[in-house]
Amino acid sequence: MSQALFDKIESEQFRKQPAKFNVGDSVRVHTKVVEGDKERIQVFSGVVIGMRGRGLNTTFTVRRISYGEGVERVFPLHSPRVEKVEVERHGNVRRAKLTYLRKRLGKGATLVREKEGRGAAAATAAAAASPDVAEPTAPAEPEPVPAVAATAEAKA
């Protein structure tokens, strides 16, 4: 069979609204759990430390610290058991895999720098470049020195 035929068959199984998250983001993954004849939603929150695979086989790994122990869980991206993936915070990372978080302890194991919004960065760049915004040219007045500090300096 050709790869094009595989891709056509797989395309029917894809998630309708693909999740918009990347490695380094803090996410909450809502999964369906079947217990007997009842079905409930269980939430697993943590940092996405890696994504792998292609097509229907795409998976992502989420890591969190639970009671002082690191817990990782691998989720298939297009699984019907994954109800939804909520992004709590976008992370700013420069790697495809964050396996170095496994060696970290405490708060350093969960912290990934927060990504700056493109709108905020563009607004500050535009404000700096626009000529109609006048910069203050007058120097600021120096702060008055308290009398106690002035006498101590005079004695020294």
Chimera marker file (.cmm) of the C-alpha trace (Angstrom):
<marker_set name="trace">
<marker id="1" x="0.000" y="0.000" z="0.000" r="1" g="1" b="0" radius="0.5"/>
<marker id="2" x="1.169" y="3.514" z="-0.691" r="1" g="1" b="0" radius="0.5"/>
<marker id="3" x="1.783" y="6.180" z="1.943" r="1" g="1" b="0" radius="0.5"/>
<marker id="4" x="-0.886" y="8.372" z="0.328" r="1" g="1" b="0" radius="0.5"/>
<marker id="5" x="-3.506" y="5.690" z="0.983" r="1" g="1" b="0" radius="0.5"/>
<marker id="6" x="-2.391" y="5.392" z="4.623" r="1" g="1" b="0" radius="0.5"/>
<marker id="7" x="-2.617" y="9.160" z="5.022" r="1" g="1" b="0" radius="0.5"/>
<marker id="8" x="-6.142" y="9.215" z="3.578" r="1" g="1" b="0" radius="0.5"/>
<marker id="9" x="-7.332" y="6.501" z="5.960" r="1" g="1" b="0" radius="0.5"/>
<marker id="10" x="-5.661" y="8.215" z="8.926" r="1" g="1" b="0" radius="0.5"/>
<marker id="11" x="-7.140" y="11.620" z="8.090" r="1" g="1" b="0" radius="0.5"/>
<marker id="12" x="-10.610" y="10.343" z="8.987" r="1" g="1" b="0" radius="0.5"/>
<marker id="13" x="-9.420" y="9.486" z="12.513" r="1" g="1" b="0" radius="0.5"/>
<marker id="14" x="-7.768" y="12.833" z="13.330" r="1" g="1" b="0" radius="0.5"/>
<marker id="15" x="-9.029" y="15.123" z="16.072" r="1" g="1" b="0" radius="0.5"/>
<marker id="16" x="-11.401" y="17.759" z="14.683" r="1" g="1" b="0" radius="0.5"/>
<marker id="17" x="-9.830" y="20.687" z="16.597" r="1" g="1" b="0" radius="0.5"/>
<marker id="18" x="-6.122" y="19.949" z="16.971" r="1" g="1" b="0" radius="0.5"/>
<marker id="19" x="-4.626" y="21.107" z="20.260" r="1" g="1" b="0" radius="0.5"/>
<marker id="20" x="-2.499" y="24.241" z="20.024" r="1" g="1" b="0" radius="0.5"/>
<marker id="21" x="0.434" y="23.626" z="22.354" r="1" g="1" b="0" radius="0.5"/>
<marker id="22" x="4.172" y="23.089" z="22.105" r="1" g="1" b="0" radius="0.5"/>
<marker id="23" x="7.001" y="21.654" z="24.142" r="1" g="1" b="0" radius="0.5"/>
<marker id="24" x="7.559" y="23.702" z="27.294" r="1" g="1" b="0" radius="0.5"/>
<marker id="25" x="3.915" y="24.666" z="27.764" r="1" g="1" b="0" radius="0.5"/>
<marker id="26" x="2.146" y="23.968" z="31.044" r="1" g="1" b="0" radius="0.5"/>
<marker id="27" x="-0.988" y="22.007" z="30.159" r="1" g="1" b="0" radius="0.5"/>
<marker id="28" x="-3.970" y="20.301" z="31.749" r="1" g="1" b="0" radius="0.5"/>
<marker id="29" x="-4.902" y="17.071" z="29.954" r="1" g="1" b="0" radius="0.5"/>
<marker id="30" x="-8.492" y="15.902" z="30.479" r="1" g="1" b="0" radius="0.5"/>
<marker id="31" x="-8.753" y="12.142" z="29.930" r="1" g="1" b="0" radius="0.5"/>
<marker id="32" x="-11.754" y="9.847" z="30.015" r="1" g="1" b="0" radius="0.5"/>
<marker id="33" x="-11.433" y="7.085" z="32.591" r="1" g="1" b="0" radius="0.5"/>
<marker id="34" x="-13.805" y="4.105" z="32.542" r="1" g="1" b="0" radius="0.5"/>
<marker id="35" x="-14.521" y="2.497" z="35.911" r="1" g="1" b="0" radius="0.5"/>
<marker id="36" x="-16.978" y="-0.345" z="35.568" r="1" g="1" b="0" radius="0.5"/>
<marker id="37" x="-19.975" y="1.080" z="33.722" r="1" g="1" b="0" radius="0.5"/>
<marker id="38" x="-19.237" y="4.678" z="34.729" r="1" g="1" b="0" radius="0.5"/>
<marker id="39" x="-17.073" y="7.120" z="32.836" r="1" g="1" b="0" radius="0.5"/>
<marker id="40" x="-15.447" y="10.193" z="34.370" r="1" g="1" b="0" radius="0.5"/>
<marker id="41" x="-12.898" y="12.851" z="33.429" r="1" g="1" b="0" radius="0.5"/>
<marker id="42" x="-9.491" y="12.828" z="35.111" r="1" g="1" b="0" radius="0.5"/>
<marker id="43" x="-7.124" y="15.799" z="34.826" r="1" g="1" b="0" radius="0.5"/>
<marker id="44" x="-3.339" y="15.467" z="34.587" r="1" g="1" b="0" radius="0.5"/>
<marker id="45" x="-1.481" y="18.773" z="34.658" r="1" g="1" b="0" radius="0.5"/>
<marker id="46" x="2.211" y="19.376" z="34.044" r="1" g="1" b="0" radius="0.5"/>
<marker id="47" x="4.845" y="20.536" z="31.578" r="1" g="1" b="0" radius="0.5"/>
<marker id="48" x="5.065" y="19.091" z="28.061" r="1" g="1" b="0" radius="0.5"/>
<marker id="49" x="8.616" y="17.719" z="27.851" r="1" g="1" b="0" radius="0.5"/>
<marker id="50" x="8.445" y="16.136" z="24.408" r="1" g="1" b="0" radius="0.5"/>
<marker id="51" x="6.424" y="15.290" z="21.329" r="1" g="1" b="0" radius="0.5"/>
<marker id="52" x="7.090" y="12.499" z="18.903" r="1" g="1" b="0" radius="0.5"/>
<marker id="53" x="5.528" y="10.546" z="16.067" r="1" g="1" b="0" radius="0.5"/>
<marker id="54" x="3.678" y="11.453" z="12.919" r="1" g="1" b="0" radius="0.5"/>
<marker id="55" x="0.043" y="11.386" z="11.922" r="1" g="1" b="0" radius="0.5"/>
<marker id="56" x="-2.171" y="9.323" z="14.198" r="1" g="1" b="0" radius="0.5"/>
<marker id="57" x="0.881" y="8.065" z="16.067" r="1" g="1" b="0" radius="0.5"/>
<marker id="58" x="1.720" y="11.509" z="17.470" r="1" g="1" b="0" radius="0.5"/>
<marker id="59" x="2.223" y="11.395" z="21.219" r="1" g="1" b="0" radius="0.5"/>
<marker id="60" x="3.244" y="13.955" z="23.813" r="1" g="1" b="0" radius="0.5"/>
<marker id="61" x="4.797" y="13.466" z="27.236" r="1" g="1" b="0" radius="0.5"/>
<marker id="62" x="3.654" y="15.494" z="30.244" r="1" g="1" b="0" radius="0.5"/>
<marker id="63" x="5.730" y="15.646" z="33.440" r="1" g="1" b="0" radius="0.5"/>
<marker id="64" x="4.724" y="16.851" z="36.873" r="1" g="1" b="0" radius="0.5"/>
<marker id="65" x="5.990" y="16.578" z="40.420" r="1" g="1" b="0" radius="0.5"/>
<marker id="66" x="3.584" y="14.682" z="42.663" r="1" g="1" b="0" radius="0.5"/>
<marker id="67" x="4.407" y="14.387" z="46.372" r="1" g="1" b="0" radius="0.5"/>
<marker id="68" x="8.077" y="15.049" z="45.659" r="1" g="1" b="0" radius="0.5"/>
<marker id="69" x="8.320" y="12.365" z="42.967" r="1" g="1" b="0" radius="0.5"/>
<marker id="70" x="8.468" y="13.078" z="39.237" r="1" g="1" b="0" radius="0.5"/>
<marker id="71" x="5.605" y="11.515" z="37.270" r="1" g="1" b="0" radius="0.5"/>
<marker id="72" x="5.546" y="11.358" z="33.478" r="1" g="1" b="0" radius="0.5"/>
<marker id="73" x="2.663" y="10.269" z="31.340" r="1" g="1" b="0" radius="0.5"/>
<marker id="74" x="2.537" y="9.763" z="27.581" r="1" g="1" b="0" radius="0.5"/>
<marker id="75" x="-0.698" y="10.699" z="25.796" r="1" g="1" b="0" radius="0.5"/>
<marker id="76" x="-1.678" y="9.961" z="22.189" r="1" g="1" b="0" radius="0.5"/>
<marker id="77" x="-2.609" y="13.288" z="20.620" r="1" g="1" b="0" radius="0.5"/>
<marker id="78" x="-5.514" y="12.005" z="18.518" r="1" g="1" b="0" radius="0.5"/>
<marker id="79" x="-6.937" y="9.502" z="21.018" r="1" g="1" b="0" radius="0.5"/>
<marker id="80" x="-10.664" y="9.622" z="21.743" r="1" g="1" b="0" radius="0.5"/>
<marker id="81" x="-9.754" y="9.061" z="25.418" r="1" g="1" b="0" radius="0.5"/>
<marker id="82" x="-8.105" y="12.501" z="25.530" r="1" g="1" b="0" radius="0.5"/>
<marker id="83" x="-11.079" y="14.821" z="25.993" r="1" g="1" b="0" radius="0.5"/>
<marker id="84" x="-9.178" y="18.107" z="25.682" r="1" g="1" b="0" radius="0.5"/>
<marker id="85" x="-5.824" y="19.741" z="26.318" r="1" g="1" b="0" radius="0.5"/>
<marker id="86" x="-5.895" y="23.151" z="28.032" r="1" g="1" b="0" radius="0.5"/>
<marker id="87" x="-2.815" y="25.365" z="27.884" r="1" g="1" b="0" radius="0.5"/>
<marker id="88" x="-2.271" y="27.041" z="31.258" r="1" g="1" b="0" radius="0.5"/>
<marker id="89" x="0.918" y="28.868" z="30.313" r="1" g="1" b="0" radius="0.5"/>
<marker id="90" x="3.030" y="29.040" z="27.171" r="1" g="1" b="0" radius="0.5"/>
<marker id="91" x="6.695" y="28.276" z="27.783" r="1" g="1" b="0" radius="0.5"/>
<marker id="92" x="9.685" y="29.710" z="25.957" r="1" g="1" b="0" radius="0.5"/>
<marker id="93" x="12.132" y="26.885" z="25.275" r="1" g="1" b="0" radius="0.5"/>
<marker id="94" x="14.876" y="26.340" z="22.736" r="1" g="1" b="0" radius="0.5"/>
<marker id="95" x="14.834" y="22.551" z="22.623" r="1" g="1" b="0" radius="0.5"/>
<marker id="96" x="12.578" y="19.888" z="21.173" r="1" g="1" b="0" radius="0.5"/>
<marker id="97" x="12.914" y="17.606" z="24.211" r="1" g="1" b="0" radius="0.5"/>
<marker id="98" x="13.133" y="18.820" z="27.805" r="1" g="1" b="0" radius="0.5"/>
<marker id="99" x="14.633" y="15.683" z="29.313" r="1" g="1" b="0" radius="0.5"/>
<marker id="100" x="16.973" y="17.814" z="31.423" r="1" g="1" b="0" radius="0.5"/>
<marker id="101" x="13.968" y="18.595" z="33.668" r="1" g="1" b="0" radius="0.5"/>
<marker id="102" x="14.209" y="15.025" z="34.962" r="1" g="1" b="0" radius="0.5"/>
<marker id="103" x="17.456" y="15.862" z="36.772" r="1" g="1" b="0" radius="0.5"/>
<marker id="104" x="16.126" y="19.009" z="38.406" r="1" g="1" b="0" radius="0.5"/>
<marker id="105" x="14.624" y="19.099" z="41.865" r="1" g="1" b="0" radius="0.5"/>
<marker id="106" x="11.953" y="21.262" z="43.463" r="1" g="1" b="0" radius="0.5"/>
<marker id="107" x="10.609" y="24.314" z="41.729" r="1" g="1" b="0" radius="0.5"/>
<marker id="108" x="13.325" y="24.205" z="39.059" r="1" g="1" b="0" radius="0.5"/>
<marker id="109" x="11.847" y="20.972" z="37.727" r="1" g="1" b="0" radius="0.5"/>
<marker id="110" x="8.589" y="22.646" z="36.767" r="1" g="1" b="0" radius="0.5"/>
<marker id="111" x="9.635" y="26.145" z="35.773" r="1" g="1" b="0" radius="0.5"/>
<marker id="112" x="10.018" y="27.021" z="32.130" r="1" g="1" b="0" radius="0.5"/>
<marker id="113" x="10.323" y="30.683" z="31.167" r="1" g="1" b="0" radius="0.5"/>
<marker id="114" x="7.038" y="32.192" z="30.125" r="1" g="1" b="0" radius="0.5"/>
<marker id="115" x="6.766" y="33.163" z="26.482" r="1" g="1" b="0" radius="0.5"/>
<marker id="116" x="6.303" y="36.866" z="25.778" r="1" g="1" b="0" radius="0.5"/>
<marker id="117" x="3.257" y="37.694" z="23.729" r="1" g="1" b="0" radius="0.5"/>
<marker id="118" x="4.035" y="38.853" z="20.222" r="1" g="1" b="0" radius="0.5"/>
<marker id="119" x="1.499" y="41.656" z="20.556" r="1" g="1" b="0" radius="0.5"/>
<marker id="120" x="3.188" y="43.091" z="23.637" r="1" g="1" b="0" radius="0.5"/>
<marker id="121" x="6.649" y="42.941" z="22.074" r="1" g="1" b="0" radius="0.5"/>
<marker id="122" x="5.425" y="44.534" z="18.869" r="1" g="1" b="0" radius="0.5"/>
<marker id="123" x="3.653" y="47.306" z="20.786" r="1" g="1" b="0" radius="0.5"/>
<marker id="124" x="6.775" y="48.223" z="22.754" r="1" g="1" b="0" radius="0.5"/>
<marker id="125" x="8.899" y="48.164" z="19.599" r="1" g="1" b="0" radius="0.5"/>
<marker id="126" x="6.412" y="50.396" z="17.788" r="1" g="1" b="0" radius="0.5"/>
<marker id="127" x="6.264" y="52.821" z="20.708" r="1" g="1" b="0" radius="0.5"/>
<marker id="128" x="10.057" y="53.062" z="20.764" r="1" g="1" b="0" radius="0.5"/>
<marker id="129" x="10.225" y="53.649" z="17.001" r="1" g="1" b="0" radius="0.5"/>
<marker id="130" x="7.418" y="56.211" z="16.714" r="1" g="1" b="0" radius="0.5"/>
<marker id="131" x="8.684" y="59.812" z="16.529" r="1" g="1" b="0" radius="0.5"/>
<marker id="132" x="5.497" y="61.390" z="17.888" r="1" g="1" b="0" radius="0.5"/>
<marker id="133" x="6.190" y="60.153" z="21.437" r="1" g="1" b="0" radius="0.5"/>
<marker id="134" x="8.430" y="62.720" z="23.104" r="1" g="1" b="0" radius="0.5"/>
<marker id="135" x="11.129" y="61.573" z="25.490" r="1" g="1" b="0" radius="0.5"/>
<marker id="136" x="11.576" y="63.650" z="28.641" r="1" g="1" b="0" radius="0.5"/>
<marker id="137" x="14.708" y="65.755" z="28.143" r="1" g="1" b="0" radius="0.5"/>
<marker id="138" x="14.831" y="67.555" z="31.495" r="1" g="1" b="0" radius="0.5"/>
<marker id="139" x="16.965" y="65.760" z="34.078" r="1" g="1" b="0" radius="0.5"/>
<marker id="140" x="15.156" y="64.505" z="37.123" r="1" g="1" b="0" radius="0.5"/>
<marker id="141" x="15.741" y="66.384" z="40.373" r="1" g="1" b="0" radius="0.5"/>
<marker id="142" x="18.049" y="64.607" z="42.834" r="1" g="1" b="0" radius="0.5"/>
<marker id="143" x="16.431" y="63.189" z="45.923" r="1" g="1" b="0" radius="0.5"/>
<marker id="144" x="16.830" y="65.286" z="49.074" r="1" g="1" b="0" radius="0.5"/>
<marker id="145" x="19.329" y="63.816" z="51.518" r="1" g="1" b="0" radius="0.5"/>
<marker id="146" x="17.985" y="63.312" z="55.061" r="1" g="1" b="0" radius="0.5"/>
<marker id="147" x="19.636" y="65.506" z="57.701" r="1" g="1" b="0" radius="0.5"/>
<marker id="148" x="20.974" y="62.532" z="59.666" r="1" g="1" b="0" radius="0.5"/>
<marker id="149" x="22.757" y="61.116" z="56.612" r="1" g="1" b="0" radius="0.5"/>
<marker id="150" x="24.127" y="64.589" z="55.722" r="1" g="1" b="0" radius="0.5"/>
<marker id="151" x="25.709" y="65.052" z="59.166" r="1" g="1" b="0" radius="0.5"/>
<marker id="152" x="27.213" y="61.554" z="59.020" r="1" g="1" b="0" radius="0.5"/>
<marker id="153" x="28.795" y="62.359" z="55.651" r="1" g="1" b="0" radius="0.5"/>
<marker id="154" x="30.116" y="65.673" z="56.942" r="1" g="1" b="0" radius="0.5"/>
<marker id="155" x="31.843" y="63.970" z="59.910" r="1" g="1" b="0" radius="0.5"/>
<marker id="156" x="33.539" y="61.390" z="57.680" r="1" g="1" b="0" radius="0.5"/>
<link id1="1" id2="2" r="1" g="1" b="0" radius="0.2"/>
<link id1="2" id2="3" r="1" g="1" b="0" radius="0.2"/>
<link id1="3" id2="4" r="1" g="1" b="0" radius="0.2"/>
<link id1="4" id2="5" r="1" g="1" b="0" radius="0.2"/>
<link id1="5" id2="6" r="1" g="1" b="0" radius="0.2"/>
<link id1="6" id2="7" r="1" g="1" b="0" radius="0.2"/>
<link id1="7" id2="8" r="1" g="1" b="0" radius="0.2"/>
<link id1="8" id2="9" r="1" g="1" b="0" radius="0.2"/>
<link id1="9" id2="10" r="1" g="1" b="0" radius="0.2"/>
<link id1="10" id2="11" r="1" g="1" b="0" radius="0.2"/>
<link id1="11" id2="12" r="1" g="1" b="0" radius="0.2"/>
<link id1="12" id2="13" r="1" g="1" b="0" radius="0.2"/>
<link id1="13" id2="14" r="1" g="1" b="0" radius="0.2"/>
<link id1="14" id2="15" r="1" g="1" b="0" radius="0.2"/>
<link id1="15" id2="16" r="1" g="1" b="0" radius="0.2"/>
<link id1="16" id2="17" r="1" g="1" b="0" radius="0.2"/>
<link id1="17" id2="18" r="1" g="1" b="0" radius="0.2"/>
<link id1="18" id2="19" r="1" g="1" b="0" radius="0.2"/>
<link id1="19" id2="20" r="1" g="1" b="0" radius="0.2"/>
<link id1="20" id2="21" r="1" g="1" b="0" radius="0.2"/>
<link id1="21" id2="22" r="1" g="1" b="0" radius="0.2"/>
<link id1="22" id2="23" r="1" g="1" b="0" radius="0.2"/>
<link id1="23" id2="24" r="1" g="1" b="0" radius="0.2"/>
<link id1="24" id2="25" r="1" g="1" b="0" radius="0.2"/>
<link id1="25" id2="26" r="1" g="1" b="0" radius="0.2"/>
<link id1="26" id2="27" r="1" g="1" b="0" radius="0.2"/>
<link id1="27" id2="28" r="1" g="1" b="0" radius="0.2"/>
<link id1="28" id2="29" r="1" g="1" b="0" radius="0.2"/>
<link id1="29" id2="30" r="1" g="1" b="0" radius="0.2"/>
<link id1="30" id2="31" r="1" g="1" b="0" radius="0.2"/>
<link id1="31" id2="32" r="1" g="1" b="0" radius="0.2"/>
<link id1="32" id2="33" r="1" g="1" b="0" radius="0.2"/>
<link id1="33" id2="34" r="1" g="1" b="0" radius="0.2"/>
<link id1="34" id2="35" r="1" g="1" b="0" radius="0.2"/>
<link id1="35" id2="36" r="1" g="1" b="0" radius="0.2"/>
<link id1="36" id2="37" r="1" g="1" b="0" radius="0.2"/>
<link id1="37" id2="38" r="1" g="1" b="0" radius="0.2"/>
<link id1="38" id2="39" r="1" g="1" b="0" radius="0.2"/>
<link id1="39" id2="40" r="1" g="1" b="0" radius="0.2"/>
<link id1="40" id2="41" r="1" g="1" b="0" radius="0.2"/>
<link id1="41" id2="42" r="1" g="1" b="0" radius="0.2"/>
<link id1="42" id2="43" r="1" g="1" b="0" radius="0.2"/>
<link id1="43" id2="44" r="1" g="1" b="0" radius="0.2"/>
<link id1="44" id2="45" r="1" g="1" b="0" radius="0.2"/>
<link id1="45" id2="46" r="1" g="1" b="0" radius="0.2"/>
<link id1="46" id2="47" r="1" g="1" b="0" radius="0.2"/>
<link id1="47" id2="48" r="1" g="1" b="0" radius="0.2"/>
<link id1="48" id2="49" r="1" g="1" b="0" radius="0.2"/>
<link id1="49" id2="50" r="1" g="1" b="0" radius="0.2"/>
<link id1="50" id2="51" r="1" g="1" b="0" radius="0.2"/>
<link id1="51" id2="52" r="1" g="1" b="0" radius="0.2"/>
<link id1="52" id2="53" r="1" g="1" b="0" radius="0.2"/>
<link id1="53" id2="54" r="1" g="1" b="0" radius="0.2"/>
<link id1="54" id2="55" r="1" g="1" b="0" radius="0.2"/>
<link id1="55" id2="56" r="1" g="1" b="0" radius="0.2"/>
<link id1="56" id2="57" r="1" g="1" b="0" radius="0.2"/>
<link id1="57" id2="58" r="1" g="1" b="0" radius="0.2"/>
<link id1="58" id2="59" r="1" g="1" b="0" radius="0.2"/>
<link id1="59" id2="60" r="1" g="1" b="0" radius="0.2"/>
<link id1="60" id2="61" r="1" g="1" b="0" radius="0.2"/>
<link id1="61" id2="62" r="1" g="1" b="0" radius="0.2"/>
<link id1="62" id2="63" r="1" g="1" b="0" radius="0.2"/>
<link id1="63" id2="64" r="1" g="1" b="0" radius="0.2"/>
<link id1="64" id2="65" r="1" g="1" b="0" radius="0.2"/>
<link id1="65" id2="66" r="1" g="1" b="0" radius="0.2"/>
<link id1="66" id2="67" r="1" g="1" b="0" radius="0.2"/>
<link id1="67" id2="68" r="1" g="1" b="0" radius="0.2"/>
<link id1="68" id2="69" r="1" g="1" b="0" radius="0.2"/>
<link id1="69" id2="70" r="1" g="1" b="0" radius="0.2"/>
<link id1="70" id2="71" r="1" g="1" b="0" radius="0.2"/>
<link id1="71" id2="72" r="1" g="1" b="0" radius="0.2"/>
<link id1="72" id2="73" r="1" g="1" b="0" radius="0.2"/>
<link id1="73" id2="74" r="1" g="1" b="0" radius="0.2"/>
<link id1="74" id2="75" r="1" g="1" b="0" radius="0.2"/>
<link id1="75" id2="76" r="1" g="1" b="0" radius="0.2"/>
<link id1="76" id2="77" r="1" g="1" b="0" radius="0.2"/>
<link id1="77" id2="78" r="1" g="1" b="0" radius="0.2"/>
<link id1="78" id2="79" r="1" g="1" b="0" radius="0.2"/>
<link id1="79" id2="80" r="1" g="1" b="0" radius="0.2"/>
<link id1="80" id2="81" r="1" g="1" b="0" radius="0.2"/>
<link id1="81" id2="82" r="1" g="1" b="0" radius="0.2"/>
<link id1="82" id2="83" r="1" g="1" b="0" radius="0.2"/>
<link id1="83" id2="84" r="1" g="1" b="0" radius="0.2"/>
<link id1="84" id2="85" r="1" g="1" b="0" radius="0.2"/>
<link id1="85" id2="86" r="1" g="1" b="0" radius="0.2"/>
<link id1="86" id2="87" r="1" g="1" b="0" radius="0.2"/>
<link id1="87" id2="88" r="1" g="1" b="0" radius="0.2"/>
<link id1="88" id2="89" r="1" g="1" b="0" radius="0.2"/>
<link id1="89" id2="90" r="1" g="1" b="0" radius="0.2"/>
<link id1="90" id2="91" r="1" g="1" b="0" radius="0.2"/>
<link id1="91" id2="92" r="1" g="1" b="0" radius="0.2"/>
<link id1="92" id2="93" r="1" g="1" b="0" radius="0.2"/>
<link id1="93" id2="94" r="1" g="1" b="0" radius="0.2"/>
<link id1="94" id2="95" r="1" g="1" b="0" radius="0.2"/>
<link id1="95" id2="96" r="1" g="1" b="0" radius="0.2"/>
<link id1="96" id2="97" r="1" g="1" b="0" radius="0.2"/>
<link id1="97" id2="98" r="1" g="1" b="0" radius="0.2"/>
<link id1="98" id2="99" r="1" g="1" b="0" radius="0.2"/>
<link id1="99" id2="100" r="1" g="1" b="0" radius="0.2"/>
<link id1="100" id2="101" r="1" g="1" b="0" radius="0.2"/>
<link id1="101" id2="102" r="1" g="1" b="0" radius="0.2"/>
<link id1="102" id2="103" r="1" g="1" b="0" radius="0.2"/>
<link id1="103" id2="104" r="1" g="1" b="0" radius="0.2"/>
<link id1="104" id2="105" r="1" g="1" b="0" radius="0.2"/>
<link id1="105" id2="106" r="1" g="1" b="0" radius="0.2"/>
<link id1="106" id2="107" r="1" g="1" b="0" radius="0.2"/>
<link id1="107" id2="108" r="1" g="1" b="0" radius="0.2"/>
<link id1="108" id2="109" r="1" g="1" b="0" radius="0.2"/>
<link id1="109" id2="110" r="1" g="1" b="0" radius="0.2"/>
<link id1="110" id2="111" r="1" g="1" b="0" radius="0.2"/>
<link id1="111" id2="112" r="1" g="1" b="0" radius="0.2"/>
<link id1="112" id2="113" r="1" g="1" b="0" radius="0.2"/>
<link id1="113" id2="114" r="1" g="1" b="0" radius="0.2"/>
<link id1="114" id2="115" r="1" g="1" b="0" radius="0.2"/>
<link id1="115" id2="116" r="1" g="1" b="0" radius="0.2"/>
<link id1="116" id2="117" r="1" g="1" b="0" radius="0.2"/>
<link id1="117" id2="118" r="1" g="1" b="0" radius="0.2"/>
<link id1="118" id2="119" r="1" g="1" b="0" radius="0.2"/>
<link id1="119" id2="120" r="1" g="1" b="0" radius="0.2"/>
<link id1="120" id2="121" r="1" g="1" b="0" radius="0.2"/>
<link id1="121" id2="122" r="1" g="1" b="0" radius="0.2"/>
<link id1="122" id2="123" r="1" g="1" b="0" radius="0.2"/>
<link id1="123" id2="124" r="1" g="1" b="0" radius="0.2"/>
<link id1="124" id2="125" r="1" g="1" b="0" radius="0.2"/>
<link id1="125" id2="126" r="1" g="1" b="0" radius="0.2"/>
<link id1="126" id2="127" r="1" g="1" b="0" radius="0.2"/>
<link id1="127" id2="128" r="1" g="1" b="0" radius="0.2"/>
<link id1="128" id2="129" r="1" g="1" b="0" radius="0.2"/>
<link id1="129" id2="130" r="1" g="1" b="0" radius="0.2"/>
<link id1="130" id2="131" r="1" g="1" b="0" radius="0.2"/>
<link id1="131" id2="132" r="1" g="1" b="0" radius="0.2"/>
<link id1="132" id2="133" r="1" g="1" b="0" radius="0.2"/>
<link id1="133" id2="134" r="1" g="1" b="0" radius="0.2"/>
<link id1="134" id2="135" r="1" g="1" b="0" radius="0.2"/>
<link id1="135" id2="136" r="1" g="1" b="0" radius="0.2"/>
<link id1="136" id2="137" r="1" g="1" b="0" radius="0.2"/>
<link id1="137" id2="138" r="1" g="1" b="0" radius="0.2"/>
<link id1="138" id2="139" r="1" g="1" b="0" radius="0.2"/>
<link id1="139" id2="140" r="1" g="1" b="0" radius="0.2"/>
<link id1="140" id2="141" r="1" g="1" b="0" radius="0.2"/>
<link id1="141" id2="142" r="1" g="1" b="0" radius="0.2"/>
<link id1="142" id2="143" r="1" g="1" b="0" radius="0.2"/>
<link id1="143" id2="144" r="1" g="1" b="0" radius="0.2"/>
<link id1="144" id2="145" r="1" g="1" b="0" radius="0.2"/>
<link id1="145" id2="146" r="1" g="1" b="0" radius="0.2"/>
<link id1="146" id2="147" r="1" g="1" b="0" radius="0.2"/>
<link id1="147" id2="148" r="1" g="1" b="0" radius="0.2"/>
<link id1="148" id2="149" r="1" g="1" b="0" radius="0.2"/>
<link id1="149" id2="150" r="1" g="1" b="0" radius="0.2"/>
<link id1="150" id2="151" r="1" g="1" b="0" radius="0.2"/>
<link id1="151" id2="152" r="1" g="1" b="0" radius="0.2"/>
<link id1="152" id2="153" r="1" g="1" b="0" radius="0.2"/>
<link id1="153" id2="154" r="1" g="1" b="0" radius="0.2"/>
<link id1="154" id2="155" r="1" g="1" b="0" radius="0.2"/>
<link id1="155" id2="156" r="1" g="1" b="0" radius="0.2"/>
</marker_set>
